[in-house]
Amino acid sequence: MVSETLLPVFSSYGVEDVRFNESMAAHTTWRIGGTADVFVVPTTISALTGAVRAARELSLPITVIGRGSNALVLDGGIRGLVIKLHDGFADIQFEGQSVIAMAGRSYVSAANLSVRHGLAGLEFATGIPGSVGGAVMMNAGAYGKETCEVLEWADVMDENGIIQRMTNSDFCFGYRYSILKDQPGIVIRAKFQLKEGNREALTATVKEWKLRRAQTQPLSWPNCGSVFRNPEGTHAARLIQEAGLKGLRHGGAQISEKHANFIVNCGDAKAADVLWLIRHAQNTIREQVGIDLETEVRVLGEPTSGR
């Protein structure tokens, strides 16, 4: 892939800041991953539209990331175009009991600001380390609450650069699922309908949850959050711990000694190390109790042998 061939096409669509062979380790919370063939961080909707249309003209597959908290980029990297929605897509507005946030906004930040405004409904998200767009796409949740419970609508760009407003029911939400996991679409902004709450009580709840996370989760190590979905009627962490896998290390990755549904980068992990632990945990749990553990994390790109 020759950058001199691609740059004029991106420039013709108004996309100037185009990077090639960008290390994805710098853009994921696991600090792991090979390189992206082409990488852009648009700061306006027009630049995002231009990037999508340039990719279509060049027949480049598109991968969209936010804050990289739910992604395992394989060591062979990602073919095609990676679009990162970050600080340039972080505007947030409050209208009465509603909040409208751009897709690149930190979900934690949106939730904390809502609490400061005395609005209840998003406090569960104060511990979800991702973006608003990613939260909508995967129906992120915690403490028994999910994004679908407060989402009113979201503006979504299709593979042709056309933006359409999708209502809550359009997303066909399920547990850690929305229709955007099965069809192309980039969340641009989302509106959440909240309720008036007691600011002091909400703040106290958030502080209690923060303390609990610090005590039970390996927050000082690079990780992606929960690796596995909780099977119905039980918890993935409990199954993994009971199987004797807590603390298991492979290469530079380890099933956390603090929380068995976390895999941490001990400093020099490869994606292959993490993937080995994921597969080993799945195989072990299947053999021991007959339960198939499903991952929450998105596995992106290809292994080294695929290059």
C-alpha positions as CSV (number, residue, x, y, z in Angstrom):
1,M,0.0,0.0,0.0
2,V,1.6,3.2,-1.1
3,S,0.8,6.4,0.8
4,E,1.5,8.6,-2.3
5,T,-1.3,6.8,-4.1
6,L,-3.8,7.2,-1.2
7,L,-3.1,10.7,0.0
8,P,-4.6,12.5,-3.0
9,V,-7.9,10.7,-2.6
10,F,-8.2,11.5,1.1
11,S,-7.2,15.1,0.3
12,S,-9.9,15.4,-2.3
13,Y,-12.4,14.6,0.4
14,G,-10.9,17.2,2.8
15,V,-9.0,14.7,5.0
16,E,-5.5,16.0,5.5
17,D,-4.2,14.3,8.7
18,V,-3.7,10.8,7.4
19,R,-1.2,8.4,9.0
20,F,0.2,5.2,7.7
21,N,1.4,2.1,9.6
22,E,0.2,3.6,12.9
23,S,0.9,1.5,16.0
24,M,-2.4,0.5,17.6
25,A,-0.8,-0.2,20.9
26,A,-0.9,3.6,21.5
27,H,-4.7,3.6,21.0
28,T,-5.9,0.8,23.1
29,T,-6.2,0.5,26.9
30,W,-4.4,-2.9,26.7
31,R,-1.4,-1.1,25.1
32,I,-1.3,-4.0,22.6
33,G,-1.6,-4.3,18.9
34,G,0.0,-4.2,15.5
35,T,-0.2,-1.3,13.0
36,A,-3.1,0.1,11.1
37,D,-2.5,0.5,7.3
38,V,-4.3,3.9,7.3
39,F,-5.3,5.9,10.4
40,V,-7.3,9.1,10.8
41,V,-8.6,11.0,13.8
42,P,-11.3,13.3,12.4
43,T,-12.2,16.4,14.4
44,T,-15.3,17.4,12.5
45,I,-18.3,15.6,11.0
46,S,-17.3,16.7,7.5
47,A,-13.8,15.2,8.0
48,L,-15.4,12.0,9.2
49,T,-17.7,11.9,6.2
50,G,-14.7,12.6,3.9
51,A,-12.7,9.7,5.4
52,V,-15.7,7.3,5.0
53,R,-16.2,8.3,1.4
54,A,-12.5,8.1,0.5
55,A,-12.3,4.6,2.0
56,R,-15.3,3.6,-0.1
57,E,-13.6,4.9,-3.3
58,L,-10.4,3.1,-2.4
59,S,-12.3,-0.1,-1.4
60,L,-10.7,0.1,2.1
61,P,-12.5,-1.7,4.9
62,I,-13.3,0.6,7.8
63,T,-12.7,-0.1,11.5
64,V,-13.9,2.4,14.0
65,I,-12.6,2.8,17.6
66,G,-13.2,5.2,20.4
67,R,-11.0,5.1,23.4
68,G,-9.8,1.6,22.7
69,S,-11.1,0.1,26.0
70,N,-12.9,-2.8,24.5
71,A,-10.6,-3.8,21.7
72,L,-7.8,-6.4,21.3
73,V,-5.9,-5.6,18.1
74,L,-4.0,-8.6,16.9
75,D,-0.3,-8.5,16.3
76,G,-0.5,-8.5,12.5
77,G,-2.4,-5.2,12.7
78,I,-5.5,-3.9,10.9
79,R,-5.9,-3.8,7.2
80,G,-7.7,-0.9,5.6
81,L,-8.7,2.3,7.4
82,V,-9.0,2.8,11.1
83,I,-11.0,5.8,12.3
84,K,-10.6,7.0,15.8
85,L,-13.3,9.2,17.4
86,H,-11.7,11.0,20.3
87,D,-11.4,14.5,21.7
88,G,-12.6,16.2,18.5
89,F,-15.9,14.4,18.9
90,A,-16.3,15.1,22.6
91,D,-18.8,17.9,22.8
92,I,-21.6,17.5,25.4
93,Q,-24.8,19.5,26.0
94,F,-27.4,19.4,28.7
95,E,-31.0,20.3,27.9
96,G,-33.3,20.0,30.9
97,Q,-33.2,16.4,32.0
98,S,-31.5,15.2,28.8
99,V,-27.8,15.0,27.8
100,I,-26.6,15.0,24.2
101,A,-23.0,13.8,23.9
102,M,-20.8,13.3,20.8
103,A,-19.5,9.8,20.2
104,G,-15.9,10.4,21.2
105,R,-16.9,11.7,24.7
106,S,-15.6,9.6,27.5
107,Y,-18.6,7.7,28.9
108,V,-17.2,8.1,32.4
109,S,-17.0,11.9,31.8
110,A,-20.6,12.1,30.5
111,A,-21.8,10.1,33.5
112,N,-19.9,12.2,36.0
113,L,-21.1,15.5,34.5
114,S,-24.7,14.2,34.6
115,V,-24.3,13.5,38.3
116,R,-22.9,17.0,38.9
117,H,-26.0,18.3,37.1
118,G,-28.2,16.4,39.6
119,L,-29.4,14.0,36.9
120,A,-29.9,10.3,37.6
121,G,-29.7,7.4,35.2
122,L,-26.1,7.4,33.9
123,E,-24.3,6.9,37.2
124,F,-23.7,3.2,36.3
125,A,-21.4,4.4,33.5
126,T,-19.0,6.2,35.9
127,G,-16.9,3.0,35.8
128,I,-17.1,2.1,32.1
129,P,-13.8,3.2,30.5
130,G,-15.0,3.7,26.9
131,S,-16.6,6.3,24.6
132,V,-20.2,7.2,24.2
133,G,-20.3,5.8,20.7
134,G,-18.8,2.5,21.9
135,A,-21.3,2.3,24.8
136,V,-24.2,2.7,22.4
137,M,-22.8,0.1,19.9
138,M,-22.3,-2.6,22.6
139,N,-25.1,-1.6,25.0
140,A,-22.5,-1.1,27.7
141,G,-23.7,-1.7,31.3
142,A,-22.7,-2.1,34.9
143,Y,-24.4,-2.6,38.3
144,G,-27.5,-4.1,36.7
145,K,-28.1,-1.2,34.4
146,E,-27.6,-0.8,30.6
147,T,-27.2,2.0,28.1
148,C,-30.4,1.0,26.3
149,E,-32.4,2.0,29.5
150,V,-31.5,5.7,29.0
151,L,-30.8,6.1,25.3
152,E,-33.4,8.1,23.4
153,W,-31.8,8.3,20.0
154,A,-28.4,8.3,18.3
155,D,-27.2,9.8,15.0
156,V,-25.5,7.1,12.9
157,M,-23.4,7.4,9.8
158,D,-23.6,4.6,7.2
159,E,-20.9,3.3,4.9
160,N,-21.8,6.0,2.3
161,G,-21.3,8.9,4.7
162,I,-25.1,9.5,5.2
163,I,-26.3,10.3,8.7
164,Q,-29.6,9.0,10.0
165,R,-31.2,9.3,13.4
166,M,-32.0,5.9,15.0
167,T,-34.4,5.6,17.9
168,N,-33.9,3.3,20.8
169,S,-36.0,0.5,19.2
170,D,-34.0,0.7,16.0
171,F,-31.0,-0.7,17.8
172,C,-32.6,-4.0,18.7
173,F,-30.7,-3.9,22.0
174,G,-29.8,-7.1,23.9
175,Y,-27.2,-8.0,26.5
176,R,-24.0,-6.3,25.4
177,Y,-25.5,-6.1,21.9
178,S,-26.9,-3.6,19.4
179,I,-27.6,-4.0,15.7
180,L,-24.4,-2.0,15.0
181,K,-22.4,-5.1,15.9
182,D,-23.8,-6.8,12.8
183,Q,-24.2,-4.0,10.3
184,P,-22.0,-1.0,9.3
185,G,-22.6,2.2,11.2
186,I,-20.7,4.9,13.1
187,V,-22.4,6.6,16.0
188,I,-22.0,10.4,15.8
189,R,-23.9,11.6,18.8
190,A,-26.4,10.2,21.3
191,K,-29.2,11.6,23.4
192,F,-29.8,10.2,26.9
193,Q,-33.1,10.9,28.8
194,L,-32.4,11.1,32.5
195,K,-34.3,12.0,35.6
196,E,-34.0,14.6,38.3
197,G,-32.0,13.2,41.2
198,N,-30.4,14.2,44.5
199,R,-26.9,15.3,43.6
200,E,-25.5,14.5,47.1
201,A,-27.0,11.0,47.1
202,L,-25.8,10.3,43.5
203,T,-22.3,11.5,44.3
204,A,-22.2,9.3,47.4
205,T,-23.2,6.2,45.3
206,V,-20.6,7.0,42.6
207,K,-17.9,7.3,45.3
208,E,-18.9,4.0,46.9
209,W,-18.7,2.3,43.5
210,K,-15.4,3.9,42.7
211,L,-13.9,2.6,46.0
212,R,-15.3,-0.9,45.3
213,R,-13.7,-0.9,41.8
214,A,-10.4,0.1,43.3
215,Q,-10.6,-2.7,45.8
216,T,-11.7,-5.4,43.3
217,Q,-10.3,-4.5,39.9
218,P,-6.7,-4.3,38.6
219,L,-6.9,-0.6,37.6
220,S,-3.2,-0.1,37.8
221,W,-2.5,-2.5,35.0
222,P,-3.3,-2.1,31.3
223,N,-6.5,-4.0,30.6
224,C,-9.7,-3.8,28.6
225,G,-12.3,-4.1,31.3
226,S,-14.4,-7.3,31.5
227,V,-13.2,-9.8,28.9
228,F,-16.2,-12.2,29.0
229,R,-19.9,-11.8,29.1
230,N,-21.6,-13.1,32.2
231,P,-23.5,-16.3,31.3
232,E,-27.1,-16.4,32.4
233,G,-27.4,-17.2,36.1
234,T,-23.7,-16.9,37.0
235,H,-20.6,-14.7,36.6
236,A,-17.7,-15.3,34.3
237,A,-15.2,-14.3,37.0
238,R,-16.6,-16.9,39.4
239,L,-16.4,-19.7,36.8
240,I,-12.8,-18.7,36.0
241,Q,-11.7,-18.5,39.6
242,E,-13.4,-21.8,40.5
243,A,-11.6,-23.4,37.6
244,G,-8.3,-22.5,39.2
245,L,-7.3,-20.0,36.4
246,K,-7.0,-16.9,38.5
247,G,-3.5,-15.6,38.2
248,L,-2.6,-17.8,35.2
249,R,0.1,-16.2,33.1
250,H,1.0,-16.7,29.4
251,G,3.8,-14.7,28.0
252,G,3.3,-11.1,29.1
253,A,-0.4,-11.4,29.8
254,Q,-2.1,-12.7,33.0
255,I,-5.6,-13.5,34.2
256,S,-5.7,-10.9,37.0
257,E,-5.1,-12.1,40.5
258,K,-7.5,-9.4,41.6
259,H,-10.5,-10.1,39.3
260,A,-10.7,-13.2,37.2
261,N,-12.7,-11.6,34.4
262,F,-9.8,-9.2,33.7
263,I,-6.7,-10.0,31.7
264,V,-3.8,-7.6,32.3
265,N,-0.8,-6.6,30.3
266,C,2.2,-7.2,32.6
267,G,4.4,-5.0,30.5
268,D,5.4,-6.8,27.4
269,A,2.2,-8.7,26.4
270,K,1.4,-9.6,22.8
271,A,-2.1,-9.9,21.5
272,A,-1.3,-13.6,21.0
273,D,-0.7,-14.0,24.7
274,V,-4.1,-12.5,25.6
275,L,-5.8,-14.6,22.9
276,W,-4.2,-17.7,24.3
277,L,-5.6,-17.0,27.8
278,I,-9.0,-16.2,26.4
279,R,-9.1,-19.5,24.4
280,H,-7.7,-21.5,27.4
281,A,-10.3,-20.1,29.7
282,Q,-13.1,-20.9,27.3
283,N,-11.9,-24.4,26.7
284,T,-11.4,-25.1,30.4
285,I,-14.9,-23.8,31.4
286,R,-16.5,-25.7,28.6
287,E,-14.8,-28.9,29.7
288,Q,-15.5,-28.5,33.4
289,V,-19.0,-27.1,33.5
290,G,-20.3,-27.2,29.9
291,I,-20.7,-23.4,29.6
292,D,-19.5,-21.5,26.6
293,L,-17.9,-18.2,27.7
294,E,-18.6,-15.4,25.1
295,T,-16.2,-12.5,24.9
296,E,-17.2,-8.9,25.4
297,V,-14.0,-7.6,23.8
298,R,-13.8,-7.0,20.1
299,V,-10.9,-8.9,18.4
300,L,-9.7,-6.7,15.6
301,G,-7.2,-7.2,12.8
302,E,-5.2,-10.3,12.0
303,P,-2.4,-12.4,13.6
304,T,1.2,-11.9,12.5
305,S,1.1,-14.9,10.2
306,G,-1.6,-13.2,8.2
307,R,0.6,-10.4,6.9
